[in-house]
Amino acid sequence: GIRKGVLEDSLGHEKFSFEEVQRMPWEHLENEINKWVRTMKVAIRCLFPSEKQLAERIFAFRVSVSDLCFTDVAKPILIQLFNFGEAIAISRRSSEKLFKILNMYECLNESISPIETMFVGEPSETLRHEALAILNRLGDAAWGTFVEFENAIQHETSKNVMPFGNIHPLTRYVMNYMSLLSEYSDTMNQLLSDRVGNSSSNQDDPDRGPLSHIMLSLVENLERNLDAKAKLYKDLALASLFLMNNAHYISQKIKSSELVRKLLGDEWIRRNNGKLRQYHNNYRRTAWTKVLSYLKDEGISISGGTANGATRNVIKEKFKSFNAAFEENIKIQSNWVVPDPQLCTELRISVTEMLLPAYRSFLGRFQIHLDALKHPERYVKYSPEDVENHLNELFEGAPGSSNRRKSFPAAGNTM
């Protein structure tokens, strides 16, 4: 009895009933799980071995008595730890619990062999069985919690669009979850092999463990969900920008984690990069083709180097239409968001390369025919430099956001 008290005091692990564990708020429970893992490690690695040695020294010639004494002292403590493990295993499943349950599973998994070595003979048989049973239940709980997470991704169908095409919280959540999950690759592969078995995809590719296939299906579910959310945007260009922001975020998260990269594989990464380019091109096409269409020569015929009145009117209309469409685009898209600075710069350069040479060329050929008019600045409102400066203000975010420099002026520079 005295030894048992000493051991319990050394470990200092509180006793909780099943009901208390079920009712405990997650922040508190998280803390208790961390304590449980520490206590389990200390008990298995230090306290139990030294207690066993003490019993063996005292009862040097009576092994069965020393085993019985050791078991008598250590068993209640181990059962108390098992009870907490079981209470966690049967508690309500929610996706944030997965990593703590995996920590418990790994800790108990590492303890099985020492438990079987220390608790020998018939008196400890139920204890050894109990250790394996709790391990199995924690494995089931981890698997069930993961399935819960998968279902949550599939069925997250909120109809709120992200303002200004920003990265969806679901994307951040899933990618951070996957980064964490990849750190438990060995444990997850073991759990999944036991519970999912060898699917045909595993047999096709024996080098890839079941976690790899689960990860692929997770990220594909996320993509399907993002595609559905993109359809909620009325503006097609903004929908493409939203998909591009999210695909780029996914790509960056994968690049930053060697483990996730391995699990998803090079082929998937190539496909994602291809999608990123496609969204980029879709954005350029849907956002800027109309603006670009006013810089075409159609309907302009100049003979002998001078334009007649009708041709001048066509040129005037083209400049006016370009100005209106350009201003409208800049005004709207200055509020749109590209959170990644590198992607933002790439996109601005890409739009500039699409628009500026065409504008410069159009200006070079047709501005001269408006110079004789009373107010040529009404039509030729922007120099090539003005156009470039305005394009470099795209994607600054809504007014009031920290990365916004200045709003679009009422009129461009006159020439």
C-alpha positions in Angstrom: 0.0 0.0 0.0 2.8 2.4 0.9 4.7 1.7 -2.4 1.5 2.2 -4.4 1.0 5.6 -2.7 4.6 6.6 -3.4 4.2 5.6 -7.1 0.9 7.5 -7.5 2.5 10.6 -5.9 5.5 10.4 -8.2 3.2 10.3 -11.3 0.7 12.8 -10.0 -1.9 11.8 -12.6 -5.5 12.8 -11.7 -8.3 10.3 -11.7 -11.2 11.2 -13.9 -14.5 9.3 -14.4 -15.8 8.5 -17.9 -18.5 11.1 -17.4 -15.9 13.8 -16.5 -13.8 13.1 -19.6 -16.9 13.2 -21.8 -18.0 16.6 -20.4 -14.5 18.2 -20.4 -14.1 21.1 -22.8 -11.6 20.3 -25.5 -8.9 22.9 -24.3 -8.9 21.2 -20.9 -9.0 17.7 -22.4 -6.1 18.5 -24.7 -4.1 19.4 -21.7 -5.0 16.2 -19.9 -4.0 14.1 -22.9 -0.6 15.8 -23.0 -0.2 14.9 -19.3 -1.4 11.3 -19.9 1.3 10.8 -22.6 4.0 12.2 -20.3 2.8 10.1 -17.3 2.6 6.9 -19.4 6.2 7.5 -20.7 7.6 8.2 -17.2 5.7 5.1 -15.7 6.8 2.7 -18.5 10.4 3.9 -18.9 11.4 4.9 -15.3 9.1 4.2 -12.4 7.8 0.6 -13.3 11.3 -0.8 -14.2 12.8 0.6 -10.9 9.9 -0.7 -8.9 10.3 -4.1 -10.5 14.0 -4.1 -9.7 13.2 -3.2 -6.1 10.7 -6.1 -5.8 13.3 -8.5 -7.3 16.0 -7.4 -4.9 13.7 -7.8 -1.9 12.3 -11.2 -3.0 15.5 -12.3 -4.7 14.8 -16.0 -4.4 11.1 -16.0 -4.9 10.4 -14.8 -8.5 6.6 -15.5 -8.3 6.3 -13.4 -5.1 8.4 -10.5 -6.5 6.2 -10.5 -9.7 3.0 -10.6 -7.6 4.2 -7.7 -5.4 5.3 -5.6 -8.4 1.9 -6.3 -10.2 0.0 -5.5 -7.0 1.7 -2.0 -6.8 1.8 -1.1 -10.5 -1.5 -2.6 -11.8 -3.9 0.0 -10.3 -1.9 2.8 -11.8 -1.8 1.2 -15.2 -5.6 0.5 -15.1 -6.2 4.1 -14.2 -4.2 5.2 -17.3 -6.0 2.6 -19.4 -9.4 4.0 -18.2 -8.5 7.5 -19.3 -7.4 6.0 -22.7 -10.7 4.2 -23.1 -12.7 7.3 -22.1 -10.9 9.2 -24.9 -11.4 6.4 -27.4 -15.2 6.4 -26.9 -15.6 10.2 -26.6 -17.5 12.2 -29.2 -15.5 12.3 -32.5 -14.5 15.6 -33.9 -11.7 16.3 -36.3 -9.5 18.5 -34.0 -9.0 15.5 -31.7 -7.2 13.3 -34.3 -3.6 14.4 -33.6 -4.0 14.0 -29.8 -5.5 10.6 -30.2 -2.6 9.6 -32.5 -0.2 10.8 -29.9 -1.9 8.5 -27.3 -1.9 5.6 -29.8 1.8 6.0 -30.6 2.7 6.3 -26.9 0.7 3.1 -26.0 2.0 1.3 -29.0 5.6 1.9 -27.9 4.6 0.8 -24.4 3.1 -2.6 -25.4 6.4 -4.5 -25.5 7.7 -3.2 -22.2 4.3 -3.9 -20.6 4.5 -7.5 -21.9 8.1 -7.8 -20.5 7.3 -6.3 -17.1 3.9 -7.8 -16.4 4.4 -11.6 -16.9 2.6 -14.7 -15.8 -1.0 -15.5 -15.3 -1.9 -12.7 -12.7 -1.0 -10.1 -15.4 -2.7 -11.7 -18.3 -5.8 -9.5 -18.3 -3.6 -6.4 -18.0 -1.7 -7.4 -21.1 -4.9 -8.1 -23.0 -6.3 -4.8 -21.8 -3.3 -2.9 -23.1 -3.9 -4.3 -26.6 -7.6 -3.8 -26.4 -7.2 -0.1 -25.5 -4.6 0.3 -28.3 -7.1 -1.1 -30.8 -9.9 1.2 -29.5 -7.6 4.2 -29.8 -6.8 3.1 -33.4 -10.5 2.8 -34.2 -11.1 6.2 -32.6 -8.3 7.8 -34.8 -9.7 6.1 -37.9 -13.3 7.2 -37.1 -12.1 10.7 -36.4 -10.3 10.9 -39.7 -13.4 9.6 -41.6 -15.4 12.3 -39.8 -12.9 14.9 -41.1 -13.1 13.5 -44.6 -16.9 13.7 -44.5 -16.8 17.3 -43.2 -14.7 18.3 -46.2 -17.0 16.6 -48.6 -20.1 18.2 -47.1 -18.9 21.7 -46.4 -21.3 23.4 -48.7 -21.5 27.0 -47.3 -22.8 29.4 -49.9 -20.8 32.4 -48.7 -18.3 33.5 -51.4 -14.9 34.7 -50.2 -14.8 38.4 -50.7 -12.5 39.6 -53.5 -11.4 36.1 -54.4 -9.4 35.4 -51.3 -8.1 32.0 -50.0 -11.0 30.0 -48.5 -10.6 29.0 -44.8 -11.4 25.4 -45.8 -8.2 25.4 -48.0 -6.0 26.6 -45.1 -7.7 24.1 -42.7 -7.3 21.0 -45.0 -3.7 21.8 -46.0 -2.6 22.5 -42.4 -4.4 19.2 -41.4 -2.5 17.3 -44.1 0.8 18.8 -43.1 0.2 17.6 -39.5 -1.1 14.2 -40.7 2.0 13.6 -42.8 4.1 13.7 -39.6 2.2 10.6 -38.5 2.8 8.7 -41.8 4.0 5.4 -40.3 1.3 5.3 -37.6 -1.4 6.2 -40.1 -0.2 3.7 -42.7 -0.3 1.0 -40.0 -3.8 2.1 -38.8 -5.2 2.3 -42.4 -3.7 -1.1 -43.4 -5.5 -2.7 -40.5 -8.8 -1.0 -41.2 -8.9 -0.3 -44.9 -7.0 -3.4 -46.1 -5.3 -3.5 -49.5 -7.4 -1.6 -51.9 -6.9 -2.2 -55.6 -5.0 1.1 -55.9 -2.5 -0.1 -53.3 -1.9 -3.2 -55.3 -1.4 -1.2 -58.5 1.3 0.9 -56.7 2.9 -1.1 -53.9 5.4 1.6 -53.1 2.6 4.0 -52.0 1.1 3.3 -48.6 -2.6 3.7 -47.9 -2.1 7.2 -46.4 -0.9 8.4 -49.8 -4.2 7.3 -51.4 -6.2 8.8 -48.6 -4.3 12.1 -49.0 -4.9 12.2 -52.7 -8.6 11.7 -52.1 -8.6 14.4 -49.4 -7.1 17.0 -51.7 -9.3 16.0 -54.6 -12.4 16.5 -52.4 -11.0 19.9 -51.5 -10.6 20.8 -55.2 -14.2 19.7 -56.0 -15.4 21.8 -53.1 -13.5 24.8 -54.3 -14.8 24.3 -57.9 -18.3 24.4 -56.5 -17.6 27.5 -54.5 -16.1 29.2 -57.6 -19.4 28.8 -59.4 -21.0 31.0 -56.8 -19.1 34.1 -58.2 -21.1 36.1 -60.7 -17.8 37.5 -62.2 -16.0 34.7 -64.2 -12.6 36.5 -63.9 -13.0 36.7 -60.1 -13.9 33.0 -60.0 -10.7 32.2 -61.8 -8.7 34.5 -59.5 -10.3 32.6 -56.5 -9.3 29.2 -57.9 -5.8 30.5 -58.7 -5.3 31.9 -55.1 -6.4 28.6 -53.6 -4.4 26.3 -56.0 -1.4 28.5 -55.4 -1.8 28.2 -51.6 -2.1 24.4 -51.9 1.0 24.3 -54.1 3.0 26.4 -51.6 1.9 24.2 -48.6 3.0 21.1 -50.5 6.4 22.7 -51.4 7.0 23.6 -47.8 6.5 20.0 -46.6 8.7 17.2 -48.0 6.4 14.6 -46.4 3.3 15.9 -48.0 5.1 16.2 -51.4 6.1 12.5 -51.1 2.6 11.4 -50.2 0.9 13.2 -53.0 3.6 12.4 -55.6 5.2 14.3 -58.5 2.4 13.5 -61.0 -0.2 15.2 -58.8 2.0 18.2 -58.3 2.5 18.5 -62.0 -1.2 18.4 -62.5 -1.8 21.0 -59.9 0.8 23.3 -61.5 -1.0 22.8 -64.9 -4.3 23.8 -63.2 -2.6 26.9 -61.8 -1.5 28.0 -65.3 -5.0 27.3 -66.6 -6.7 29.5 -63.9 -4.1 32.2 -64.7 -5.0 32.1 -68.4 -8.7 32.0 -67.7 -8.4 35.0 -65.5 -6.5 37.0 -68.2 -8.9 35.9 -70.9 -12.1 36.7 -69.0 -10.8 39.9 -67.4 -8.9 41.6 -70.2 -10.0 40.3 -73.6 -12.8 42.9 -73.9 -10.4 45.8 -73.0 -7.9 44.5 -75.5 -10.6 44.2 -78.2 -10.8 48.1 -78.5 -7.1 48.2 -79.5 -7.7 46.4 -82.8 -7.5 48.1 -86.3 -10.9 46.8 -87.4 -13.0 49.5 -89.0 -10.1 51.9 -89.4 -8.9 52.6 -92.9 -6.5 55.4 -93.5 -5.4 56.3 -97.0 -2.6 58.7 -97.9 -1.6 59.1 -94.2 -4.7 61.1 -93.2 -8.0 60.0 -91.6 -11.3 61.3 -92.8 -14.0 62.3 -90.4 -15.7 59.0 -90.2 -12.4 57.2 -89.5 -11.6 59.8 -86.9 -14.9 59.0 -85.2 -14.1 55.3 -85.1 -10.7 56.0 -83.6 -12.3 58.4 -81.0 -14.9 55.7 -80.1 -12.2 53.0 -79.7 -10.2 55.2 -77.4 -13.3 56.1 -75.4 -14.4 52.5 -75.1 -10.9 51.4 -74.1 -10.7 54.1 -71.4 -14.1 53.2 -70.0 -13.4 49.4 -69.9 -9.9 49.9 -68.6 -11.1 52.3 -65.8 -13.9 49.9 -64.8 -11.4 46.9 -64.6 -8.9 48.8 -62.6 -11.6 50.2 -60.2 -13.1 46.7 -59.6 -9.8 44.7 -59.6 -8.0 47.0 -57.2 -10.3 45.6 -54.6 -9.5 42.0 -55.5 -7.0 40.2 -53.4 -3.9 38.1 -54.3 -2.4 37.5 -50.8 0.9 35.9 -52.1 3.3 38.8 -53.0 5.1 36.7 -55.7 1.9 35.6 -57.4 0.6 39.2 -57.2 3.7 40.4 -59.0 3.6 37.7 -61.6 0.0 38.4 -62.3 0.5 42.2 -62.7 3.5 41.5 -65.1 1.4 39.0 -67.1 -1.5 41.5 -67.5 1.0 44.3 -68.4 2.6 42.1 -71.0 -0.8 41.4 -72.5 -2.1 45.0 -72.6 0.8 47.4 -72.7 2.4 46.5 -76.1 -1.0 46.6 -77.8 -1.9 50.0 -76.2 1.5 51.4 -77.1 1.2 50.2 -80.7 -2.4 51.5 -81.0 -1.4 54.9 -79.5 1.7 55.1 -81.8 -0.4 54.6 -84.9 -3.6 56.5 -84.2 -3.0 59.3 -81.6 -1.7 61.6 -84.4 -5.1 61.6 -86.0 -6.7 63.1 -82.9 -4.1 65.7 -82.2 -5.8 68.2 -84.5 -9.0 68.0 -82.4 -10.0 70.6 -79.8 -9.6 68.4 -76.8 -7.5 65.3 -77.7 -7.0 64.5 -74.0 -10.7 63.5 -73.8 -9.9 60.5 -75.9 -6.2 59.8 -75.2 -6.4 59.9 -71.4 -3.5 57.6 -70.6 0.1 57.5 -71.5 1.7 54.0 -71.6 3.3 54.8 -68.3 -0.1 55.6 -66.8 -1.5 52.3 -68.0 1.5 50.5 -66.5 1.2 52.3 -63.1 -2.5 51.5 -62.8 -1.9 47.8 -63.6 0.7 47.8 -60.8 -2.1 48.8 -58.4 -4.2 45.7 -59.1 -5.1 43.3 -56.3 -4.5 45.7 -53.5 -7.5 44.6 -51.5 -10.6 46.5 -50.4 -10.3 50.1 -49.2 -9.0 50.3 -45.6 -6.9 47.1 -45.9 -3.3 47.5 -44.9 -1.8 46.7 -48.3 -3.8 49.4 -50.2 -1.8 52.4 -51.4 -4.3 54.7 -53.1 -7.6 54.6 -54.9 -8.2 55.0 -58.7 -8.2 58.8 -59.7 -11.2 60.4 -61.2 -9.3 60.9 -64.5 -5.9 59.9 -65.9 -3.1 62.2 -66.8 -3.7 64.4 -69.7 -1.2 64.5 -72.5 
